[in-house]
Amino acid sequence: MLTSLALIFLVGLAMAALCQMIRLPRIIGMLLTGILLGPYVLNLLDDSILLVSADLREMALVIILIKAGLSLKLQDLKAVGRPALMMSFVPASFEIVAYILFAPLVLGLTRVEAAVMGSVLAAVSPAVVVPRMVQLMEEGRGTKQHIPQMILAGASLDDVYVIVLFSTFTGMAQGGSADLSAFAGIPVSIVLGIVVGAVSGVGLAWFFETRYARSHKVRGSVKVIIILGTAFLLTALEDWLDGLVPFSGLLAVIAMACALQMRSAEVVSRRLSEKFGKLWLAAEVILFVLVGAAVDIRYTLAAGAGALVMIFLALAVRSCGVLVCLLGTALTAKERLFCVISYLPKATVQAAIGSVPLAMGLSCGNLVLSVAVLGILITAPLGALGMDATKHRLLRAE
């Protein structure tokens, strides 16, 4: 495992630096590193690290979500309430409908199989979007119009909605019926995640200010460990409550960090944010290299031109959904275009659930995985490169 970690860090950082030199997003280098080192090309990564790959990716995602929560302010969320809420489900719904309407014609699937494919592809990647929105907030670019905050909040909720739909559609594809209780569980998971996360954040802020913490001089590094441990517990709570009550662990992590930022002194929350920013330097390498390692290029080559047509057609419909969310806002045409670009990338969710239909024995499993892999390879670099290349032209600095 140590050799694999050495390759992930050294080759991943080298490829990221190379891409940066030729003005490409660092994520492209990391994804390519994962593909090359992964089991489907050079097969240089140890099986032990591949077995815990999903857990390592989730840990890295938790780190950037904590940093996002520490950078997010409640007044900013209030200012973008309606559009942010719509961004959490409208673009994904548009994309799923596009697959249901057009995938039977383009790829020869049934309507239910097309719905399964759409639910796999519809989730935006927080691993690609969140770090860039955090960076924009730190730079003060687009923050006066609350654009990074809106995209950050919408992208965080988007995955919850899509994964619930995926569970429902796969049940239908296996011969079951639509589970209406799953749809009812979406708002429950959102509310419960926010409440539990906020209570945890307030509790941490109180503990850091207690006489015990002050007398024992609890350092910032210790606070980071305590926050990380709490965040991992909140994430695990989603699995513990599975089948009992809907709960969004990732949303709880953001709510915890946001509440901690609100109840702590500004200098404390800023220092914590800086420390998590340093942690993210290592976590992003692990996250994106392991996402790349999950990509099986054999399925990509087998997908064919029809898959390409379907992906771009669905992205066009999805973009219309983003524009619908922004109706009635004061955003300029350039700012709306940036929001459309920000909602293009897919990676984490597709890597996590793309192979599930195949494992379930669904007839569409191979094709769904092929399109999911192709979607990652196309949209992750496209969205990342688009955001990095256009943020100075499309967004105003505060």
Secondary structure by P-SEA (a helix, b strand, c coil): caaaaaaaaaaaaaaaaaaaaacccaaaaaaaaaaaacccccccccaaaaaaaaaaaaaaaaaaaaaaaaaccaaaaaaacaaaaaaacaaaaaaaaaaaccccccccccaaaaaaaaaaaccccccccaaaaaaaaaaccccccaaaaaaaaaaaaaaaaaaaaaaaaaaaaacccccaaaaaaaaaaaaaaaaaaaaaaaaaaaaaacaaaaaacccaaaaaaaaaaaaaaaaaccccccccccccaaaaaaaaaaaaaaaccaaaaaaaaaaaaaaaaaaaaaaaaaaaaaccccccccccaaaaaaaaaaaaaaaaaaaaaaccccccaaaaaaaaaaaccccccccccccccccccccaaaaaaaaaaaaaaccaaaaaaaaaaccccccccc
